[in-house]
Amino acid sequence: MKSLKIRQATVADVVPLSGLIRRTIRVSNSKDYDQKSIDMLCAIFESEPVAGRIENELILLCFMGTELVGTVGLRDNYLRSMFVDRGYQGRGLGKMLVSKIEEEARQRAIPEMMLHSSLTAREFYLALGYEFVELQTYPEGPFVLMRKPLE
Ligand SMILES: CC(C)(COP(=O)(O)OP(=O)(O)OC[C@H]1O[C@@H](n2cnc3c(N)ncnc32)[C@H](O)[C@@H]1OP(=O)(O)O)[C@@H](O)C(=O)NCCC(=O)NCCS
């Protein structure tokens, strides 16, 4: 069985990380967003902006063996960039990554986690205790602002 490993991203991870995110957007989010939105979302996660994110926020990577299969980020009190490769979804990896980032937020004395959920991930976050705040509209499409107090 392949071993599961979680570690912080470095600039050396830019290309596979950008690839994982853009692949997952195209495969998993296209049922909820039109092609224009998908293209705009993929542009946000090209290598260059991803490199900027790695420098400016905490980004965790999840590996199955040597394969990058999931990621999540934390910037201030916002959980960001949560993606699990389509072939590994539904196995608890997303839940585990959220739990790790919440743990990190608690250590930073962040009282409440916020996030902008895709329409695709809304039920996932509800299952993890996040509550609906409001639906917001961006050029890339609609996203759901959600919150969860951290004890
Ligand atoms: C959303 C996403 C990160 C979830 O990751 P995952 O590894 O598939 O989720 P998990 O297997 O850890 O699921 C955790 C819980 O959420 C529930 N859940 C996950 N997706 C769900 C869905 N679409 N509808 C209802 N429940 C869902 C699971 O049943 C599980 O519940 P349990 O703990 O009671 O068993 C992943 O599906 C993904 O990358 N989606 C596409 C990209 C995306 O939209 N990312 C979010 C950007 S804001």
PDBQT file of the ligand as one rigid body, heavy atoms in Angstrom, charges set to zero:
ROOT
HETATM    1  C1  LIG A 201     -14.437  19.191  -2.228  1.00  0.00    +0.000 C 
HETATM    2  C2  LIG A 201     -13.270  18.221  -2.116  1.00  0.00    +0.000 C 
HETATM    3  C3  LIG A 201     -12.025  18.975  -1.685  1.00  0.00    +0.000 C 
HETATM    4  C4  LIG A 201     -13.626  17.159  -1.074  1.00  0.00    +0.000 C 
HETATM    5  O1  LIG A 201     -12.513  16.283  -0.885  1.00  0.00    +0.000 OA
HETATM    6  P1  LIG A 201     -12.743  14.704  -0.633  1.00  0.00    +0.000 P 
HETATM    7  O2  LIG A 201     -11.446  14.106  -0.292  1.00  0.00    +0.000 OA
HETATM    8  O3  LIG A 201     -13.468  14.161  -1.813  1.00  0.00    +0.000 OA
HETATM    9  O4  LIG A 201     -13.749  14.718   0.614  1.00  0.00    +0.000 OA
HETATM   10  P2  LIG A 201     -13.793  13.664   1.822  1.00  0.00    +0.000 P 
HETATM   11  O5  LIG A 201     -13.743  12.287   1.255  1.00  0.00    +0.000 OA
HETATM   12  O6  LIG A 201     -12.753  14.022   2.818  1.00  0.00    +0.000 OA
HETATM   13  O7  LIG A 201     -15.236  13.958   2.416  1.00  0.00    +0.000 OA
HETATM   14  C5  LIG A 201     -15.426  14.437   3.756  1.00  0.00    +0.000 C 
HETATM   15  C6  LIG A 201     -16.891  14.425   4.089  1.00  0.00    +0.000 C 
HETATM   16  O8  LIG A 201     -17.614  15.297   3.204  1.00  0.00    +0.000 OA
HETATM   17  C7  LIG A 201     -18.652  14.577   2.539  1.00  0.00    +0.000 C 
HETATM   18  N1  LIG A 201     -18.708  15.050   1.161  1.00  0.00    +0.000 N 
HETATM   19  C8  LIG A 201     -17.672  15.239   0.322  1.00  0.00    +0.000 A 
HETATM   20  N2  LIG A 201     -18.122  15.693  -0.874  1.00  0.00    +0.000 NA
HETATM   21  C9  LIG A 201     -19.463  15.753  -0.761  1.00  0.00    +0.000 A 
HETATM   22  C10 LIG A 201     -20.506  16.149  -1.641  1.00  0.00    +0.000 A 
HETATM   23  N3  LIG A 201     -20.250  16.568  -2.882  1.00  0.00    +0.000 N 
HETATM   24  N4  LIG A 201     -21.780  16.081  -1.195  1.00  0.00    +0.000 NA
HETATM   25  C11 LIG A 201     -22.054  15.659   0.059  1.00  0.00    +0.000 A 
HETATM   26  N5  LIG A 201     -21.112  15.289   0.956  1.00  0.00    +0.000 NA
HETATM   27  C12 LIG A 201     -19.836  15.341   0.533  1.00  0.00    +0.000 A 
HETATM   28  C13 LIG A 201     -18.211  13.134   2.584  1.00  0.00    +0.000 C 
HETATM   29  O9  LIG A 201     -19.329  12.269   2.490  1.00  0.00    +0.000 OA
HETATM   30  C14 LIG A 201     -17.520  13.040   3.916  1.00  0.00    +0.000 C 
HETATM   31  O10 LIG A 201     -18.487  12.889   4.960  1.00  0.00    +0.000 OA
HETATM   32  P3  LIG A 201     -18.199  11.902   6.212  1.00  0.00    +0.000 P 
HETATM   33  O11 LIG A 201     -16.996  12.467   6.936  1.00  0.00    +0.000 OA
HETATM   34  O12 LIG A 201     -19.459  11.985   7.000  1.00  0.00    +0.000 OA
HETATM   35  O13 LIG A 201     -17.921  10.577   5.609  1.00  0.00    +0.000 OA
HETATM   36  C15 LIG A 201     -12.983  17.517  -3.464  1.00  0.00    +0.000 C 
HETATM   37  O14 LIG A 201     -14.137  16.801  -3.845  1.00  0.00    +0.000 OA
HETATM   38  C16 LIG A 201     -12.590  18.453  -4.582  1.00  0.00    +0.000 C 
HETATM   39  O15 LIG A 201     -11.411  18.705  -4.789  1.00  0.00    +0.000 OA
HETATM   40  N6  LIG A 201     -13.568  18.957  -5.359  1.00  0.00    +0.000 N 
HETATM   41  C17 LIG A 201     -13.337  19.773  -6.530  1.00  0.00    +0.000 C 
HETATM   42  C18 LIG A 201     -12.598  21.061  -6.263  1.00  0.00    +0.000 C 
HETATM   43  C19 LIG A 201     -13.337  22.004  -5.355  1.00  0.00    +0.000 C 
HETATM   44  O16 LIG A 201     -14.481  22.391  -5.601  1.00  0.00    +0.000 OA
HETATM   45  N7  LIG A 201     -12.640  22.400  -4.302  1.00  0.00    +0.000 N 
HETATM   46  C20 LIG A 201     -13.121  23.361  -3.374  1.00  0.00    +0.000 C 
HETATM   47  C21 LIG A 201     -12.759  24.718  -3.813  1.00  0.00    +0.000 C 
HETATM   48  S1  LIG A 201     -13.458  25.893  -2.669  1.00  0.00    +0.000 SA
ENDROOT
TORSDOF 0
